[in-house]
């Protein structure tokens, strides 16, 4: 993979001790690193990977990267090759960029407040029909995860799709500088990470950093229906295409809801039209499909795009539908912000035309001074769209409850729980055949636990 000397050059590091030997892989985890790999210790708010250097060298690791400040008070064994750098996180990214530059293949970068994972999965579902590729797994979409994805690049890969997440300005710029994407997609800019970003305009600007890093002659893909995204600037040497339901060069027409079976619509592109049956519900997923189409319509046949979209099934925790004993579960618990929660609530109502619509909502986090207004707004949408509302978390219980009641939702239709188990038990006692239940909240609220406990209650043997 790398020689020790190549690592030093790529990271601008200073060699310590032995400089011979080749590195077969890169690891930032002292628990799983193995001999032959380079160990890169990272610093976090509550940990410092440098404290595990002795542990990994005792396990047989013979190459480590370490920060100069740490080395002032510590040493590494004489038998270990060391590379001293100013910042290990930056060095990890620099090394990933060096590895990426050894491959000539199109990289697609995807960012936005909502839909990154879904669009990544849609792109993968399409591109796998053209050849072998690599796409982001799990939550490897940050300054640590994206380099880890790049280190998986191999000559047999024909394409790469990478999610790019952020919590503050400058992060997307760094990720894009490491990955050098040929195509950059900005899906939307919505109220998320406001605790660190302050305003939605700042969120849009941070997402837009991707467009300035697209390679010359590459393609910028933007949401024409999101005015903040549509007005973003880009690398002037890259091309641009827009998508949207109401406007854009790639649009949707003849939208038809198929209930729990998803939706059918027509994709309209500059190169033709195709009808798609998407096994995913909600207007937001039409936008996701259009974004994937816009990114690929110049290089992949429209028939292949349509087939790939029809093969797509929702990712775990992203509006994933499951039916059990006459009850429909909608797991949208992976994360939440005001826009995604409102979209989920509005879609829920459409999916329960006969049965009752039930929303189980947990707090939306990282909204800073906007949290009261945001939760009241979600409560108001819930009050207008669902039959029964279950709330968990101090923000939902205080502010969303206010919003729901102001929207004339009957007080007896709202239940505020103290934990996941209490809500699951309360739903279990009152649920009826045909109910459609949505689970939604920020990742830290782990709302999937309510779903799991409710299913466990349903599977218990019935009494005589």
N, C-alpha and C positions, 0 to 999 in steps of 0.2 A: 504493500500500500504506500508507505513512505519510508525513506531512510531517516535516521536521526538528524542528519545534516539538512535534509529537505525540510523537516519540521522546523528547524531553527531558522532557516531562510524564510519560510512562509510566514512565520510568526514574528520575525524580527527579534528572535530570542538569542540568549547567550548560552553557549554550550558549557556544561559542567561535567567533568569526568569523561567516561567512555563516550565515543561518538560513532561506534560501529553498530552494525546490525540493522535489520529492517523491522518495521512496525506493521503488524497484521490488522490492527484495528484501533479504534479510539473509544475510551470509556470515561465517563464522568462519575461512575457509581463504584465505590470501593467494595460493595458487596458482591458485584458480579464481574469485576475486572479479572482478566486471566493473563497468565504469562504470554508475552508476545504483543500485548496491547500497550498503548500509551495511556497512562492515567492522567487525566486533567482535573485537578481539584478546583471546585468552584466555591465561591463565597455566597451565602444567602443571609437573610435577615437573622436567622436563628442557627446557622451552622457555618462551618468552614471546612471544606474538604481537605485542606492541608493537614488537618489533625489526623487524617487516615493514611498519610504517606507511609509511615513506618509499617502500618498494617498491610498495605498492599505490597510493599517490597518484601516483607516476610513471606507473602504468598507466592513470590517468585516473579513479580513484575519488575522488569529491569529498565524501564524508561518512564520518566515522569516529567511533567511540566509543572513549574512552580513560580509563584510571584516573588519578585525581588524583595519586597518588604518582608515576606515570611522568611526568606533565606537569610536575612540579616541576623536573625536570632536562632536559626536552625540549620542543620546540615543534612545531606542525603548520603546514603552509603556509597563507598568508593566503587562498588560493583554496579552501580546504577547510572545510567545515562540521564542527565538532567538538562532541561531547557528552561532558563530563567527568563521570565517575561514581566512586563509591568502589570498586565491585567489578564487573568486566565480566561475570562469570558470572551474578551476581544480576541485572544489568541485562538480560542476554539472556533470562532467565526472565521478568522483569517485562514485557518487550516481547512475548514469546510469549503471556503471559496476556492482555495488552491485545488482541492479534489474535484470540485464542480467544473473547474476550467479545463480539466483533462477530458471532458466529454462534450461532444457537439450534438446536443439533442435539445428539443424545445422544452423549456420549463414554463409552466403556467402558474402564476401566483394569484391567489384568491384572497381578497379581504373584504370587510364590510361588517356592520354591526350585527346583522342577522344573516344566516344562510350559508356561511362559509363551508361548513362540513357537508351540507346537503349538495351544494354546487360541486364541491370536490368529488363527492360520490357519484353525482350525475356525470361529470366529466370522465371519471374512471369507468363507469358503466358503458360509456360510448367508446372511449379510446381502447379499452381492452379488446374490442372487436377489430382493431387495426394492428395490434401487436402487444408485446409485453411492456409493462411500464411500472412506475413507482408513484405512489400517492401517500399523503400524510396518513399516519396511523395514530389512533388515540388523540391525545392533546399535544402532540409534538409540533406546535405551531408558533413557538416563541424563540427567544434568543438562544435557548439551550436545545429545544426540540428540533428546530429547522436544521441546524448543523448535523444533528444525529440522523435526520432523514437523508441529508446529502451524502453522508458517509456510506449509505446503503446503495448508492449509484453503482451500476455495473454496466459493462459494454453491451450486454444484451437488451438493456432498456431502450425503448424507442421514444418514450415520453415520460414527463414528470409533472405531477400536479401537487402543489404545495399550498396549504393554508398558511395565512400570515395573520396572527393576532397581535393585539397591542393593548397596553393600558396607559401609555403616555406617548407624547410626540417624540419622534426620532426612532422609535422601535421599528416601524415598517420600513423606514429608509435604510436602517442597518440590515434588516432581513433581506431586502431587495438588493442591496449592494453585495451581499454574500451570494445570493442565488442567481443574479443576472437573468431575470425572466425575459422570455421572448414575448409572452402575453401577460398582461396584467388586468385583473378584473376587480372593479370596485362596485360592490353590490348595492350598498346603501350607507347612509350616515344617520343614525338614530340615537335617541337618548340612552347611552350606555357609557360606563366608565366616567360619568360626570363628576364623580368625587375627585378624580385626578385631572380630568380634561376641562371641566368648567362649563363648556357650552357645546351644543351640537355642531356649531361651525368649526370649533377646534377639533372635534372628532372627525369631521369631513376632511379637514386639512391634513390630519395625521394619516387617514386612510389614503389620501391622495398622494402621499409620498411614494407609493408604489408606482404611479404613472410616470414619475420623473426618472425612474430607474429601468424602465423598459428598454431593451436593446434597440439600437438604431434599426429602423425598418420593421420593428415589432408592432404589436397591436395593443392599444388601450381599449378596454371594454367598460362602458359606463352606463349607469341606469338613467335613462332619459326622463323617467317619471320622478326622480329625486333631484330637485333643483340644485341642491348643494353639491351633489355628485356630478351632475351634468355640467356644472360650471367649473369643475376642477381643471387645472392646467396639466400639461404632460411634457415629456420629452418631445420637442418639436420635430425630431427626425422619426418618430413613430407614427403609425397610422391610428385611426380612431373609429370605433363603431359603437352605436348606442342600441339599447334594448329597452322595451317597456310595453305595457299593455295599452296605455293611452297614446304613446308616441314612441319614436325610435325607428331605427332601420330594421331591427328584428322585433316583430310584434306578435301578439296573440289575437286570434279572432275566433268567433263561433264557440265561445266557452260554454261548456255544458257540464253541470255537476252530476256525477254518477253515485252520489251518496258515499257510503263506505268503500265503494270500489274506486274512488278517486275522481278523475275528471277528464273530459275529452276536449281538445281545443285544436285550433289550426295554428301552426307556426308559419309566419310570413317572413321571408328573408329576401335580400336582393337577388338571390340565386334560385328562388323557387319557394314552393309551399309544401307543407306536409301536415297530415292529421296525426295527432298523438293521443293515445290513451295513457295518461299518467296515473300510476297507482299511488298517488299521494294527494292529499286533500289540501284545500286552501289556496287562496289567491297568491299568497306569498310563494307557494311552490311553482306557480306558473312563472313568476319572475325568475326563480332559480333555474327553471328549464330554459327560459329565454336567454339568460346569461350564459349558460353552457353552450347553447346553440350559437350565440354571437361569437363566442371565443373560437369555435371550431368550423364555422360554416364555410370558410375559405379553403380549408385543408381536408375536411372530411365530407363525404357525400351526405346530402340531406337525408337520404333513406337510412343510412347508417346511424346518423344522429337520432332519427326518430326511433329506430330499433333499440338503440342504447337507452334512450329515455324510457321506453316501454319496459325494458328489463330492470330499470331502477326500482328498488324498494326502499322505503324510509329507513334511515340509520337509527340504531338504538337510542331512545331518548329524544328523538326528533319527530314528534307527531307520529309515533309508531302505533298502529292500531292492532288490537288483539281482542278476540271475543271469547268469553268464558261463561258458560251456563246462562246464556241469554243476556249477559251484560257486556257492553263494549267498553274496553279500556283504551284510552288515548294517552300514551306516555310521551309527554313533551317536557320531561323533567330535567333534561340535560342542563339547560340554563334559561334565564329569563331577563328581559328588559321590558319597559312599557310597551314598545311597539310590537314585539313578538307575542307578548301576553294578550294584548288586545286582538291581534290577528287570530290567535288560537281560540279566544272566546267567541269571536264572530263566526269562525269556522265550525266550532262546536255546535252552535245553534242550528246550522244548516244540516248537520249530521244526525240530528235527533228530531226529525219532523213528527214522529209519533211518540217515541219514548221521552223520558225526562232528561233534560240536560243538566249535568252536575259538574261543577268546577271545584277542584281542590287546589288552592293556591297558596304558595309559600312566598315569603319576602323576596323582593327584588333588591339586590345589594349593589353597593358601589355607586349610589346615585347622589351622595352628598346632600347638599342643601335642597336638592330637587325631590327628595324621597317622599315628602308628604304629598306634594302635588301629583307626583307620578302614581302613587298608590291610590289616591282618591280617584284619579282618572280611570285606573284599571277597575276599581270597585264600581264606578258608574257604568262602564261597559258591561261588566258582569251583571249588574242589576237589570240591564235592559235585554240581556241575551240568554241568561241561564235561569233554570227553575230553582236550583238549590246551590248554595255557595258555602264552601268550607274553607276556613282561613287559618293559617299557621304562621306565627312570627309576629313580633311586636308591631311591625310596620303595617302588615296586612290587617291585623286585629284592630289597630287604631284607625288608620287612614282609609283602607279599602272598605272597611265596614261603613264608615261615614259616607263614602261615595256611593255604595250600594243602596243605603237607606235613602239618600237624597234622590236617587234614581227611582224611588218608589218600590224598591224590592221589599216585600213583607219581612219584618224582623224574624218571624218564625222560619223563614227560608234560609237564614244565615246561621252557621254554627262556627264558633271560634274555639279551636282546640289548643290544648297545652302541649301536645306532642303528637308524633305520627300515629302511635297506637290508639290514642283516644279518638282521633278522626277516623281511622280505619274501622274501629268498632262501631262508631255512630253511623257511618255510611252503611255498614253491614246490616245493622238493625233495621234500617229504613229503605234499603234499595229494593227495586222492583224489576221484573223482567222487562227488557227493552231499554233500561237506563243506559245513557252514554256518559262516561265519566272521564274528565280531563284532569291530568296531574301536571302541574306547572309551577316552577319556582327557580330561583337562582341555584347554581351548583352547590353552594354552601348549605342550602336548605334540604338537599337530598330527598326531594318529594317522591322519588321512586320507592322509598321505604313504605309510604302509605299504600301504594299499589301492591307491593309484595305482601304486606301484612293483611290487606283486604283479601287477596287471593288465597292466602293461607287459611283465613277464616272460612272462605267459601268451600275449601277442600276438606274441612274437618267433617268427620262422620256426623250425619244428622241423627238427632236423638229419636228414640222410639215414640 
